[in-house]
Amino acid sequence: MSTLKYPIVTEKATGLQEKGRYTFAVERTANKVQIKKDIEALYGVTVTDINTMRTIGKIKSKFTKGGSISGRRAHGKKAVVTVKEGDVIDFYGNL
């Protein structure tokens, strides 16, 4: 089972790709060793550094005619992966 969920493709994450850093959403229980093995096996690159961060889900409220409904988005974990200079991860493939 892979620890990677999906690549994060936002404006900030795309700016990091120019520096050889790629952002992924990962399982909350994943550690850096597991993330490194999965990325190297899946994309065929050499990982030099990994930074992980846990994200807290936002509290969301919705007001309706019958009252208010509140809830919370799911918590998550992100990994910012630095690859060896010259290696590239292509998320889009040949579109």
C-alpha positions as CSV (number, residue, x, y, z in Angstrom):
1,M,0.0,0.0,0.0
2,S,1.3,3.4,-1.0
3,T,1.7,6.2,1.6
4,L,1.2,8.8,-1.1
5,K,-2.3,10.1,-1.8
6,Y,-1.9,12.7,-4.5
7,P,0.4,15.5,-5.6
8,I,-0.5,19.0,-4.5
9,V,-0.6,21.3,-7.5
10,T,-1.2,24.8,-6.2
11,E,0.4,28.1,-7.2
12,K,2.8,27.9,-4.3
13,A,3.6,24.2,-4.9
14,T,4.2,24.9,-8.6
15,G,6.7,27.6,-7.7
16,L,8.6,25.2,-5.6
17,Q,8.9,22.8,-8.5
18,E,11.3,25.2,-10.2
19,K,13.7,24.6,-7.3
20,G,13.3,20.8,-7.4
21,R,10.8,20.6,-4.6
22,Y,7.5,18.7,-5.0
23,T,4.6,18.6,-2.6
24,F,2.4,15.5,-1.9
25,A,-0.5,14.7,0.4
26,V,0.4,11.6,2.3
27,E,-1.1,9.3,4.9
28,R,-1.1,10.7,8.4
29,T,0.7,7.6,9.7
30,A,3.5,7.8,7.1
31,N,7.1,8.5,8.1
32,K,9.9,10.1,6.0
33,V,11.5,6.7,5.2
34,Q,8.3,5.3,3.8
35,I,7.6,8.5,1.8
36,K,11.1,8.4,0.4
37,K,10.9,4.7,-0.7
38,D,7.5,5.3,-2.4
39,I,8.5,8.4,-4.3
40,E,11.8,6.8,-5.5
41,A,10.0,3.7,-6.6
42,L,7.0,5.4,-8.3
43,Y,8.9,8.3,-10.1
44,G,12.4,6.9,-10.5
45,V,14.1,9.9,-8.9
46,T,16.6,10.3,-6.0
47,V,15.2,12.0,-3.0
48,T,17.7,14.2,-1.0
49,D,15.4,15.8,1.6
50,I,11.9,15.5,3.0
51,N,10.0,18.0,5.2
52,T,6.6,16.9,6.6
53,M,3.8,18.8,8.2
54,R,0.5,18.0,9.7
55,T,-2.4,20.1,8.8
56,I,-5.5,20.7,10.9
57,G,-8.9,20.7,9.2
58,K,-10.8,23.9,9.2
59,I,-14.1,24.3,11.2
60,K,-16.9,25.0,8.7
61,S,-20.3,26.4,9.5
62,K,-23.4,26.5,7.3
63,F,-26.5,28.5,8.1
64,T,-29.8,27.2,6.8
65,K,-33.5,28.0,7.4
66,G,-33.7,25.2,10.0
67,G,-30.7,26.4,12.0
68,S,-27.0,26.1,11.7
69,I,-24.9,23.1,10.8
70,S,-21.2,22.9,11.8
71,G,-18.5,20.5,11.1
72,R,-14.8,20.1,10.4
73,R,-12.8,19.2,7.4
74,A,-10.5,16.2,7.7
75,H,-7.0,16.6,9.2
76,G,-4.1,15.7,6.9
77,K,-0.4,15.5,6.3
78,K,1.8,17.0,3.6
79,A,5.3,16.2,2.5
80,V,7.6,18.6,0.6
81,V,10.2,16.4,-1.2
82,T,13.5,17.7,-2.6
83,V,15.0,15.6,-5.4
84,K,18.6,15.4,-6.7
85,E,19.6,18.3,-9.0
86,G,18.7,17.3,-12.6
87,D,15.9,14.9,-11.6
88,V,12.3,15.9,-12.5
89,I,8.9,14.6,-11.6
90,D,6.3,15.0,-14.3
91,F,2.8,15.0,-12.9
92,Y,1.1,15.6,-16.2
93,G,2.8,13.0,-18.4
94,N,2.1,13.2,-22.1
95,L,-1.2,15.0,-22.2
